[in-house]
Amino acid sequence: MKRILVLGAGKSTGVLIEYLLHEAATHDWRVVVADLDVDLARRRVAGHERGETAELDVEDDGPRDRLIAAADVVVSMLPASMHPDVARACIEHRKHFVSASYVSAEIKDLAQVAERHGITMLNEMGVDPGIDHMSAMERLDALRGEGKEITAFETFTGGLIAPECDDNPWRYKFTWNPRNVVLAGQGGVKFKHNGRFKYIPYHKLFSRFEPLSIPGYGDFEGYPNRDSLKYRHHYDLWDVDTIYRGTLRRPGFCKAWDCLVQVGLTDDSYSLEGVDGMTYRDFVNAYLWYDEQMSVELKLRAYLKLDMNSEEFDKLEWLGLFERRPIGLKRATPAQVLQQLLEEKWALKPDDKDMIAMLHKIEYAKDGRRYREQSSMVTLGSDPVRTAMASTVGLPTGIGTKLILTGVIDHPGVLIPTMPDVYRPVLKELRAHGIAFQHTVEELG
């Protein structure tokens, strides 16, 4: 009997664990879920005859390594910073490793030793990264196989709120890690557009967005995300004129978020003095000039050059930034203060459902004519456990784990899912679960 060790039982693991337990009966597996909160792990396993749980502090090397040594494959659903220690333990005990996170430099450094020992370390198996890679490569490889020359590639993903639950002025709620949302883009971005390399510093990022549309789901806007240029290697797109990765939001979000950036409320580089005595109104006023005759609202409008009836100001006011309500933190960065407020205002209601939207735009040439293909995928959550985020992260991670254990994926080393023998079976099974792309093509001339 093969054993799967799942490290972490957090929000995004519900569908993953459910999938692995379902497959366990067919394949004669045992699924062990380990978490510091063992009660949470027990709720995830829900008494399934093929499951068991363990209480684990992952930083406690001894118990962690004993669990890894007893497994055949380890699925790390821990914070990304914890993956390298787990991955090194997997190599030491000759166990396969799967995660939904980006390949870090520390993980990449393990490639040669993993390959030497015949260990598969399959990373970036979530939604973004993950489904984005697989769906993009499926289309790119298909077009190349038809003799078409790829000239431009753009891809966008967003974790959003389902249309029927879209009930606040920002048209956004937290469906994943709030801190990552607040700090998005702070490393700056780079991409290639119409043959030219482009670099956007953080303070200009949210003023550079692109209007987009997904059939059946309306309008969106996309802002650039991280380093798009490295995907020239992953997708074999060295010669394209445009390569761009972005994040999806609903229209109006970027302009309003840019206001928070310009004031300085997303800064995470220093701690505020006297925050324990501040209200949210004091917090905003701390970034504006002194004028006892002008209200905080008027000063902010003037600073940001906002019209009296601007939608951006309405969004800021709705957040509660001008309320005389104590912040209630003893020590915090500006970003942490903002995050606390946003977690309150952008919280999901008990009956809310989330949405994952993904969009690829590919331009190509054939026989002297140019075309643009758009591929889009939208997945909606069904309940608080089977969210769209949990499904689009958990299912590909679980399928990848199964393919390793059944020998379909048999590549030692550090991998991401851009190879046909990885992405084809994963996408096929995802389609059976309702996660599928729709394609449209238009001729450009």
C-alpha positions in Angstrom: 0.0 0.0 0.0 1.4 3.4 -1.1 1.3 6.3 1.3 0.7 9.9 0.4 1.6 12.6 3.0 -0.2 15.9 2.7 1.5 18.6 4.7 -0.9 21.3 5.6 -4.7 21.2 5.9 -5.5 24.9 5.2 -8.1 26.6 3.1 -7.0 25.4 -0.3 -6.6 21.7 0.6 -10.2 20.6 1.0 -10.7 19.5 -2.6 -7.2 18.1 -2.9 -7.7 15.8 0.2 -11.2 14.8 -1.0 -9.8 13.9 -4.4 -6.9 11.8 -3.0 -9.2 10.0 -0.6 -11.6 9.2 -3.4 -8.7 7.8 -5.6 -7.2 5.9 -2.6 -9.8 3.1 -2.8 -9.1 2.5 -6.5 -5.3 2.5 -6.1 -4.9 1.1 -2.6 -3.4 4.2 -1.1 -3.2 5.6 2.4 -3.6 9.4 2.7 -2.0 11.0 5.8 -2.9 14.6 6.5 -0.5 16.4 8.9 -1.1 19.9 10.4 -0.3 21.8 13.5 -4.0 22.0 14.0 -4.9 18.3 14.1 -8.6 19.0 14.5 -8.6 20.8 11.2 -6.8 17.8 9.6 -9.4 15.5 11.1 -12.2 17.6 9.6 -10.5 17.4 6.2 -10.2 13.6 6.4 -13.8 13.3 7.8 -13.3 9.8 9.1 -12.5 8.3 5.7 -11.3 4.7 5.9 -8.3 5.4 3.7 -7.2 8.5 5.7 -5.4 9.3 8.9 -4.1 12.4 10.5 -1.1 13.6 12.4 -0.3 16.6 14.6 2.8 18.2 13.2 4.9 21.3 13.7 6.7 21.2 10.3 9.7 23.0 11.8 10.2 20.1 14.2 12.6 18.1 12.0 12.4 14.7 13.8 8.6 14.1 13.6 8.4 15.7 10.1 11.2 13.5 8.7 9.7 10.3 10.2 6.4 11.1 8.4 8.3 11.8 5.2 10.3 8.6 5.5 7.1 6.5 5.8 5.5 8.1 2.7 5.9 7.4 -1.1 5.1 11.0 -2.1 4.9 14.2 -0.2 2.4 16.9 -1.1 3.4 20.2 0.5 0.6 22.7 0.9 2.5 24.7 3.4 3.6 28.4 2.9 6.2 28.6 0.1 9.0 29.5 2.5 8.7 26.0 4.1 9.0 24.0 0.9 12.8 23.9 0.7 13.2 22.1 4.0 10.5 19.6 3.1 12.0 19.1 -0.3 15.5 18.5 1.1 14.0 15.9 3.5 12.3 14.2 0.6 15.6 13.9 -1.2 17.3 12.5 1.9 14.6 9.8 2.2 14.2 9.3 -1.5 10.6 10.4 -1.7 8.7 12.2 -4.5 7.6 15.8 -3.9 4.6 17.8 -5.2 3.7 21.5 -4.6 1.4 24.1 -6.1 4.0 26.9 -5.5 6.5 28.6 -7.8 9.9 27.0 -8.1 12.2 29.0 -5.8 15.9 29.3 -6.2 16.3 26.9 -3.3 14.2 24.2 -4.9 15.9 24.7 -8.3 19.2 24.1 -6.6 18.0 20.5 -5.8 17.4 19.6 -9.4 20.7 17.7 -10.0 20.6 15.6 -6.8 16.9 14.8 -7.3 17.6 13.6 -10.9 20.6 11.6 -9.7 18.4 9.8 -7.1 15.4 9.3 -9.4 13.2 11.6 -7.4 10.4 13.6 -9.1 9.8 17.1 -7.7 6.7 18.4 -9.5 6.0 22.1 -8.7 3.7 24.8 -9.9 0.7 22.4 -10.0 -2.0 24.8 -8.9 -4.0 27.3 -10.9 -1.5 30.1 -11.4 1.1 28.7 -11.6 -0.2 25.4 -12.9 -3.4 25.4 -15.0 -2.0 28.5 -16.8 1.1 26.6 -17.8 -0.7 23.5 -19.0 -3.5 25.2 -20.9 -1.0 27.6 -22.5 1.3 24.8 -23.6 -1.5 22.8 -25.0 -2.6 25.6 -27.3 1.0 26.7 -28.2 2.1 23.2 -29.0 -1.1 22.6 -31.1 -0.6 25.8 -33.1 3.0 25.0 -33.7 2.1 21.5 -34.8 -0.2 23.1 -37.4 2.8 25.1 -38.8 1.7 28.4 -37.3 4.2 31.0 -36.2 3.5 32.4 -32.7 4.0 36.2 -32.6 2.4 37.3 -29.3 1.3 35.6 -26.1 -0.6 37.2 -23.2 -2.1 35.4 -20.2 -4.2 36.6 -17.3 -5.6 35.0 -14.2 -7.7 36.3 -11.3 -9.2 35.0 -8.1 -12.4 37.0 -7.9 -16.0 36.8 -6.5 -18.7 35.1 -8.4 -21.1 37.5 -10.3 -24.1 36.8 -8.1 -22.0 37.7 -5.0 -20.4 40.8 -6.5 -22.0 43.3 -4.1 -19.4 45.9 -3.1 -18.0 49.0 -5.0 -14.6 47.3 -5.5 -16.2 44.2 -7.0 -13.6 42.2 -5.1 -13.4 40.1 -2.0 -10.5 38.0 -0.5 -10.6 34.5 -1.9 -6.9 33.8 -1.2 -4.0 35.1 0.9 -4.8 38.7 1.8 -1.2 39.7 2.3 -0.2 38.6 -1.2 -3.0 40.8 -2.6 -1.9 43.9 -0.6 1.7 43.5 -1.6 1.1 42.5 -5.2 3.6 44.0 -7.7 6.0 45.4 -5.2 9.0 43.8 -6.9 8.1 45.6 -10.1 7.4 43.9 -13.4 9.0 43.3 -16.8 7.6 42.0 -20.1 8.0 42.4 -23.8 5.4 44.3 -26.0 5.5 44.8 -29.7 9.2 43.9 -29.9 10.3 46.2 -27.0 11.2 45.3 -23.5 9.1 47.1 -20.9 9.7 47.7 -17.2 7.1 49.2 -14.8 8.1 50.4 -11.3 5.6 49.7 -8.6 4.4 53.2 -8.2 3.2 53.1 -11.8 2.0 49.6 -12.0 -1.8 50.1 -11.4 -2.0 52.9 -13.8 -1.0 50.5 -16.6 -3.8 48.1 -17.1 -5.5 46.6 -20.1 -9.3 46.3 -20.7 -10.4 42.7 -21.4 -13.5 40.7 -21.9 -14.5 37.0 -21.3 -17.6 35.7 -23.1 -20.5 35.2 -20.7 -18.7 37.0 -17.8 -18.3 40.5 -19.1 -15.5 43.1 -18.7 -12.3 42.8 -16.7 -9.0 44.7 -16.5 -5.5 43.2 -16.3 -2.4 44.6 -14.8 1.1 43.1 -15.4 2.4 40.5 -13.0 6.0 39.9 -12.0 8.6 38.8 -14.5 7.0 37.7 -17.8 10.3 37.4 -19.6 11.3 34.1 -17.8 8.4 32.4 -19.5 10.2 32.7 -22.9 12.2 29.8 -21.7 9.3 27.7 -20.2 7.1 28.2 -23.2 9.8 28.3 -25.9 8.7 31.9 -27.0 12.1 33.5 -27.4 11.2 35.1 -30.8 7.8 36.5 -30.0 7.1 40.2 -30.2 4.9 40.2 -27.1 5.0 38.1 -23.9 2.9 39.3 -21.0 1.5 37.8 -17.8 -1.1 39.7 -15.9 -3.7 39.6 -13.1 -7.4 40.0 -13.6 -9.7 42.4 -11.7 -13.1 43.9 -12.5 -13.2 47.4 -14.1 -12.4 50.2 -11.7 -10.3 48.2 -9.3 -6.9 49.3 -10.6 -7.5 53.1 -10.5 -8.8 52.9 -7.0 -6.0 50.6 -5.8 -3.5 53.0 -7.4 -4.8 55.7 -5.0 -3.8 53.6 -2.0 -0.4 53.0 -3.6 0.2 56.7 -4.3 -0.7 57.8 -0.7 1.7 55.1 0.7 -0.8 52.9 2.4 0.6 49.6 0.8 4.2 50.2 2.0 5.5 47.2 4.0 9.1 48.4 4.5 8.7 50.1 7.9 6.6 50.2 11.1 4.4 53.1 12.0 5.2 55.1 15.1 2.2 55.6 17.4 -0.1 53.3 15.5 -1.6 52.0 18.8 -3.2 55.4 19.3 -4.4 56.0 15.8 -7.8 55.8 14.2 -8.1 54.9 10.5 -8.7 58.6 9.8 -5.5 59.5 11.6 -3.7 56.8 9.6 -4.7 58.5 6.3 -4.1 62.0 7.6 -0.5 61.0 8.6 0.3 60.9 4.9 -1.2 64.3 4.1 0.0 67.9 4.7 -1.0 69.8 7.8 -4.0 72.2 7.3 -6.4 72.6 10.2 -8.9 74.3 7.9 -9.2 71.3 5.5 -10.8 68.0 6.2 -8.9 64.7 5.6 -11.3 64.0 2.7 -10.6 67.3 1.0 -6.9 67.0 1.4 -6.9 63.4 0.0 -9.0 64.5 -3.0 -6.5 67.3 -3.7 -3.5 65.1 -3.2 -4.8 62.5 -5.6 -6.5 65.1 -8.0 -9.8 63.3 -7.7 -13.1 64.9 -8.9 -15.9 65.5 -6.4 -17.9 62.6 -7.9 -15.0 60.3 -8.6 -15.7 56.5 -8.3 -12.2 56.1 -6.8 -13.0 58.3 -3.9 -16.3 56.5 -3.3 -14.4 53.2 -3.1 -11.9 54.7 -0.6 -14.7 56.1 1.6 -16.5 52.7 1.5 -13.5 51.0 2.9 -13.8 53.1 6.1 -10.5 55.0 5.7 -12.0 58.2 7.2 -13.7 56.6 10.2 -12.7 57.7 13.7 -12.4 54.1 14.7 -9.3 52.8 16.5 -7.0 50.6 14.5 -6.3 48.5 17.5 -2.8 47.3 16.6 0.3 47.8 18.8 2.8 47.6 16.0 2.2 47.5 12.2 3.5 48.6 8.8 1.2 50.7 6.7 0.4 47.6 4.6 -0.6 45.6 7.7 -3.0 48.4 8.8 -4.6 48.4 5.4 -4.8 44.6 5.3 -6.6 44.5 8.6 -9.2 47.0 7.3 -9.5 45.1 3.9 -10.0 41.7 5.6 -13.0 43.2 7.4 -14.5 44.9 4.3 -13.6 42.3 1.7 -14.5 39.3 3.8 -16.6 36.6 2.2 -20.1 36.2 3.5 -21.1 32.6 4.6 -23.0 32.0 1.3 -20.6 33.8 -1.0 -19.0 31.9 -3.9 -15.7 32.7 -5.5 -14.6 32.6 -9.1 -11.4 31.8 -10.9 -11.0 33.4 -14.4 -8.2 32.7 -16.8 -7.6 34.2 -20.3 -4.9 33.5 -22.9 -4.5 35.7 -26.0 -2.3 34.2 -28.7 -1.4 35.9 -32.0 0.0 33.8 -34.8 0.7 33.9 -38.6 0.1 31.3 -41.3 0.4 31.6 -45.1 0.8 35.4 -44.9 -2.2 36.0 -42.7 -2.5 36.9 -39.1 -4.9 35.6 -36.4 -5.7 36.1 -32.8 -7.0 33.2 -30.6 -8.5 33.8 -27.2 -8.9 31.0 -24.7 -10.8 31.5 -21.5 -11.8 29.5 -18.5 -14.1 30.4 -15.6 -14.7 28.2 -12.6 -17.2 29.0 -9.9 -17.1 27.8 -6.3 -19.9 25.6 -5.0 -19.6 25.9 -1.2 -17.2 27.1 1.5 -15.0 23.9 1.1 -15.3 23.4 -2.7 -14.3 26.9 -3.6 -13.1 27.7 -7.1 -9.7 28.4 -5.7 -9.6 25.1 -3.8 -10.7 23.2 -6.9 -8.3 24.8 -9.3 -5.4 24.4 -6.9 -6.3 21.0 -5.4 -7.4 19.1 -8.4 -4.3 19.6 -10.6 -2.1 19.0 -7.5 -4.0 15.8 -6.7 -4.0 14.6 -10.3 -0.2 15.2 -10.6 0.3 13.2 -7.4 -1.7 10.3 -8.9 0.2 10.4 -12.1 3.5 10.1 -10.2 2.3 7.2 -8.1 0.9 5.4 -11.2 4.1 5.9 -13.2 2.6 8.1 -15.9 4.9 10.9 -14.8 8.3 9.4 -14.6 10.8 12.3 -15.0 13.3 12.7 -12.2 14.4 16.2 -11.3 12.7 19.5 -10.6 9.7 19.9 -13.0 6.9 22.3 -13.9 3.9 21.0 -15.9 4.9 22.2 -19.4 5.7 18.8 -20.9 3.0 17.0 -23.0 3.1 13.8 -20.9 2.3 15.9 -17.9 -0.2 18.5 -19.2 -2.2 16.3 -21.5 -3.5 13.8 -18.8 -4.0 16.5 -16.2 -6.0 18.7 -18.5 -8.0 15.7 -19.7 -9.1 14.9 -16.2 -9.7 18.5 -15.3 -12.1 18.7 -18.2 -14.0 15.8 -16.7 -14.3 17.9 -13.5 -15.7 20.8 -15.5 -12.5 22.9 -15.7 -12.3 23.6 -19.4 -11.4 26.3 -21.8 -13.5 27.9 -24.6 -11.7 29.1 -27.7 -12.4 31.9 -30.3 -10.4 32.9 -33.3 -10.4 36.2 -35.3 -8.5 37.1 -38.4 -6.4 40.2 -38.1 -5.4 40.5 -41.8 
